[in-house]
Amino acid sequence: MKEIVYKILGKEIVQIFPNPATKGKVVNLKLRNKGNYFVELVNDKSFSLHTEQISVCNSEEINLFNIPSNIANGCYYIKVINKSNNKAFKTAIQVL
């Protein structure tokens, strides 16, 4: 629900593009807040398929996240966890 409210108010915490994504390629992540994050690709059962750590120095920074080439086409989620306060945000991504 919190994710929906942030999108409605125009305060998207995480922007991911392109979406749909291509497996074996990277997607761009733009995080609104500075800090250190764990970024996970999870399936619909919240099972982690791939994890990376990223650091954000400014709100205009674009970070790259790898989409594994060995996953099936389908709908997944990018889960972003702030390492300092453990707040998590999740958004859907289509992988082709």
GIWO-V402579 format. One record per helix or strand. SS is the DSSP state (alpha for helix, beta for strand). FROM is the first residue (numbers start at 1). LEN is the number of residues. Records with the same first field share a line. If there is no record, write none. Layout:
BEGIN
SS: FROM-LEN + FROM-LEN
END
This chain:
BEGIN
alpha: 2-7
beta: 14-4 + 21-1 + 26-6 + 35-8 + 48-9 + 62-5 + 74-9 + 88-8
END
